[in-house]
Amino acid sequence: MKPSSRPPSGEDKAEPNLRDKVIAALKTVYDPEIPVDIWELGLVYRVDVDKNGVVTVDMTLTSPACPVAGSLPATVENRIREIDGVKDLRLALVWEPAWNPKMMSEAARLTLGFG
């Protein structure tokens, strides 16, 4: 199972609908150099939503030297905070496990010619 497809962890879960809305928002965020959204690229490792509307997202970048390292997390934060029902956001930029092309969805691999 790729990291971004993991089910929520923990005891107190919000209705799945809010998590689905967060994932839909993530699918609108693109690395400007790659024509695939960050969800399909496998850059999102975890999305959890608790019963109080607190969203926790762990994400990475294609590399630490990524040109959008300063702006992409802020874009993700803004998109998630716009969602009705999100009360708070804990966004972490993580480097483990290191991202690699095998983390992409099949659709992303085909789009980018890795298929």
GUKOLTI-507684 format. One line per field, with one value per residue: residue number from 0; residue in three letters; x negated, y, z negated of N, C-alpha, C in turn. Coordinates in steps of 0.2 Angstrom, whole numbers, padded with zeros to 4 digits. Example, Ala and Ser with C-alpha at 12.3 -4.5 7.8 and 13.67 -1.06 7.14 Angstrom:
num	(0	1)
residuo	(ALA	SER)
n_east	(-0066	-0064)
n_north	(-0028	-0011)
n_up	(-0039	-0035)
ca_east	(-0062	-0068)
ca_north	(-0022	-0005)
ca_up	(-0039	-0036)
c_east	(-0066	-0064)
c_north	(-0016	0000)
c_up	(-0039	-0039)
This chain:
num	(0	1	2	3	4	5	6	7	8	9	10	11	12	13	14	15	16	17	18	19	20	21	22	23	24	25	26	27	28	29	30	31	32	33	34	35	36	37	38	39	40	41	42	43	44	45	46	47	48	49	50	51	52	53	54	55	56	57	58	59	60	61	62	63	64	65	66	67	68	69	70	71	72	73	74	75	76	77	78	79	80	81	82	83	84	85	86	87	88	89	90	91	92	93	94	95	96	97	98	99	100	101	102	103	104	105	106	107	108	109	110	111	112	113	114)
residuo	(MET	LYS	PRO	SER	SER	ARG	PRO	PRO	SER	GLY	GLU	ASP	LYS	ALA	GLU	PRO	ASN	LEU	ARG	ASP	LYS	VAL	ILE	ALA	ALA	LEU	LYS	THR	VAL	TYR	ASP	PRO	GLU	ILE	PRO	VAL	ASP	ILE	TRP	GLU	LEU	GLY	LEU	VAL	TYR	ARG	VAL	ASP	VAL	ASP	LYS	ASN	GLY	VAL	VAL	THR	VAL	ASP	MET	THR	LEU	THR	SER	PRO	ALA	CYS	PRO	VAL	ALA	GLY	SER	LEU	PRO	ALA	THR	VAL	GLU	ASN	ARG	ILE	ARG	GLU	ILE	ASP	GLY	VAL	LYS	ASP	LEU	ARG	LEU	ALA	LEU	VAL	TRP	GLU	PRO	ALA	TRP	ASN	PRO	LYS	MET	MET	SER	GLU	ALA	ALA	ARG	LEU	THR	LEU	GLY	PHE	GLY)
n_east	(-0004	-0003	-0010	-0001	0011	0015	0027	0035	0027	0028	0040	0051	0061	0066	0081	0080	0082	0076	0062	0062	0065	0053	0044	0048	0045	0031	0029	0030	0018	0003	-0014	-0023	-0031	-0028	-0015	-0005	0005	0001	0006	0008	-0005	-0011	-0016	-0010	-0009	-0001	0015	0025	0040	0048	0061	0065	0062	0049	0035	0022	0008	-0005	-0018	-0029	-0042	-0048	-0062	-0074	-0079	-0069	-0062	-0050	-0049	-0048	-0035	-0025	-0021	-0014	-0004	0003	0007	0016	0026	0032	0036	0047	0058	0074	0077	0065	0056	0043	0026	0012	-0002	-0015	-0031	-0040	-0054	-0056	-0049	-0060	-0055	-0051	-0049	-0041	-0032	-0021	-0005	0003	0009	0002	-0011	-0009	-0005	-0016	-0025	-0031	-0025)
n_north	(-0006	0011	0025	0037	0031	0026	0021	0032	0034	0031	0034	0043	0047	0058	0061	0052	0060	0073	0070	0065	0077	0085	0077	0079	0092	0092	0086	0097	0103	0107	0103	0115	0111	0099	0090	0084	0081	0083	0073	0062	0060	0055	0062	0065	0058	0056	0058	0063	0065	0071	0069	0082	0090	0093	0093	0082	0082	0074	0077	0077	0082	0081	0082	0088	0100	0105	0117	0123	0122	0132	0137	0127	0119	0130	0133	0121	0121	0133	0128	0118	0124	0132	0123	0120	0115	0111	0114	0116	0114	0103	0103	0094	0094	0081	0070	0057	0042	0044	0052	0043	0039	0027	0029	0035	0036	0024	0031	0043	0038	0034	0046	0053	0045	0034	0022)
n_up	(0000	0005	-0004	-0004	-0003	-0014	-0027	-0039	-0055	-0073	-0086	-0087	-0075	-0062	-0052	-0037	-0026	-0028	-0027	-0014	-0008	-0011	-0004	0009	0010	0009	0021	0030	0030	0037	0042	0049	0060	0064	0072	0063	0049	0032	0023	0032	0036	0025	0014	0003	-0013	-0024	-0029	-0042	-0051	-0065	-0076	-0080	-0069	-0067	-0056	-0051	-0042	-0034	-0023	-0008	0002	0019	0019	0007	0012	0020	0031	0026	0013	0003	0006	0009	-0003	-0009	0000	-0001	-0014	-0014	-0005	-0012	-0024	-0019	-0018	-0023	-0040	-0044	-0057	-0063	-0057	-0056	-0048	-0042	-0035	-0029	-0027	-0027	-0023	-0010	0005	0020	0037	0037	0028	0034	0041	0052	0062	0062	0065	0078	0085	0084	0091	0085	0085)
ca_east	(0000	-0007	-0009	0005	0018	0016	0033	0034	0025	0031	0047	0057	0061	0072	0084	0075	0083	0071	0056	0063	0064	0046	0040	0050	0042	0024	0029	0030	0012	-0002	-0021	-0022	-0036	-0026	-0008	-0002	0006	-0003	0009	0006	-0013	-0013	-0019	-0006	-0010	0004	0021	0030	0045	0051	0069	0065	0060	0042	0033	0015	0005	-0012	-0019	-0036	-0043	-0052	-0068	-0075	-0081	-0064	-0061	-0044	-0050	-0045	-0028	-0021	-0017	-0009	0002	0007	0011	0021	0032	0035	0039	0053	0063	0079	0077	0058	0055	0036	0022	0005	-0005	-0022	-0035	-0044	-0059	-0057	-0053	-0062	-0050	-0054	-0044	-0037	-0026	-0016	0001	0002	0011	-0003	-0016	-0007	-0005	-0023	-0029	-0035	-0021)
ca_north	(0000	0017	0029	0041	0028	0023	0024	0036	0031	0034	0032	0047	0049	0063	0058	0051	0065	0078	0068	0065	0084	0086	0074	0082	0099	0090	0084	0103	0106	0104	0105	0119	0108	0092	0090	0079	0084	0080	0067	0056	0060	0051	0067	0065	0052	0054	0063	0061	0070	0069	0071	0089	0094	0094	0089	0081	0080	0073	0077	0078	0085	0076	0082	0094	0105	0107	0124	0126	0120	0137	0139	0122	0118	0135	0132	0115	0124	0137	0125	0114	0128	0134	0118	0120	0109	0111	0118	0117	0110	0101	0101	0093	0092	0076	0067	0049	0039	0048	0051	0041	0038	0021	0031	0038	0032	0021	0036	0048	0035	0034	0053	0055	0041	0029	0016)
ca_up	(0000	0005	-0010	-0004	-0003	-0021	-0031	-0045	-0061	-0079	-0089	-0086	-0068	-0060	-0047	-0031	-0021	-0029	-0025	-0007	-0005	-0011	0001	0015	0010	0011	0029	0034	0029	0042	0042	0056	0065	0065	0073	0059	0043	0026	0021	0037	0036	0019	0010	-0004	-0016	-0029	-0030	-0047	-0053	-0071	-0077	-0081	-0063	-0067	-0051	-0051	-0035	-0033	-0016	-0007	0009	0023	0016	0002	0016	0024	0031	0023	0006	-0001	0007	0010	-0009	-0011	0004	-0004	-0020	-0012	-0002	-0017	-0028	-0016	-0018	-0029	-0044	-0046	-0063	-0063	-0053	-0058	-0042	-0043	-0029	-0031	-0022	-0028	-0019	-0004	0010	0026	0042	0036	0024	0038	0043	0059	0067	0063	0069	0086	0087	0084	0095	0081	0085)
c_east	(-0004	-0005	-0002	0011	0019	0023	0031	0032	0028	0038	0052	0057	0067	0075	0080	0076	0078	0064	0056	0062	0057	0042	0042	0046	0034	0024	0029	0023	0007	-0009	-0021	-0026	-0033	-0018	-0004	-0001	0002	-0001	0007	-0002	-0015	-0017	-0016	-0006	-0005	0009	0025	0034	0048	0058	0070	0063	0053	0039	0025	0013	-0002	-0013	-0027	-0036	-0047	-0059	-0069	-0076	-0075	-0063	-0055	-0044	-0047	-0038	-0023	-0017	-0012	-0003	0006	0011	0017	0027	0035	0039	0046	0059	0067	0078	0070	0057	0047	0032	0015	0002	-0012	-0025	-0040	-0049	-0060	-0050	-0055	-0057	-0054	-0048	-0039	-0031	-0020	-0011	0000	0004	0006	-0009	-0015	-0007	-0012	-0028	-0033	-0031	-0024)
c_north	(0006	0021	0033	0038	0025	0026	0028	0032	0034	0032	0036	0050	0054	0058	0057	0057	0071	0076	0067	0072	0087	0083	0077	0089	0097	0089	0091	0106	0103	0107	0109	0115	0101	0092	0085	0082	0080	0074	0061	0055	0056	0056	0067	0059	0050	0060	0060	0067	0068	0072	0078	0094	0096	0090	0088	0079	0080	0073	0078	0081	0080	0076	0088	0100	0108	0114	0127	0124	0125	0138	0133	0120	0124	0135	0126	0118	0128	0133	0121	0118	0132	0130	0119	0114	0108	0116	0120	0112	0109	0099	0100	0091	0087	0073	0060	0046	0044	0046	0048	0039	0032	0023	0034	0033	0029	0027	0041	0045	0035	0041	0055	0051	0036	0022	0011)
c_up	(0000	-0001	-0010	-0004	-0009	-0024	-0037	-0051	-0067	-0081	-0087	-0079	-0067	-0054	-0041	-0026	-0022	-0026	-0017	-0004	-0006	-0005	0008	0016	0012	0018	0033	0034	0033	0041	0049	0061	0067	0066	0069	0052	0037	0023	0025	0037	0030	0014	0003	-0007	-0021	-0029	-0036	-0049	-0059	-0071	-0078	-0075	-0063	-0061	-0052	-0045	-0036	-0025	-0015	0000	0013	0022	0012	0006	0021	0025	0028	0016	0001	0000	0007	0003	-0011	-0006	0002	-0010	-0018	-0009	-0007	-0022	-0026	-0016	-0025	-0033	-0047	-0051	-0064	-0059	-0056	-0052	-0043	-0036	-0032	-0026	-0023	-0028	-0013	0001	0016	0031	0041	0032	0028	0040	0050	0064	0068	0067	0077	0088	0088	0088	0091	0082	0090)
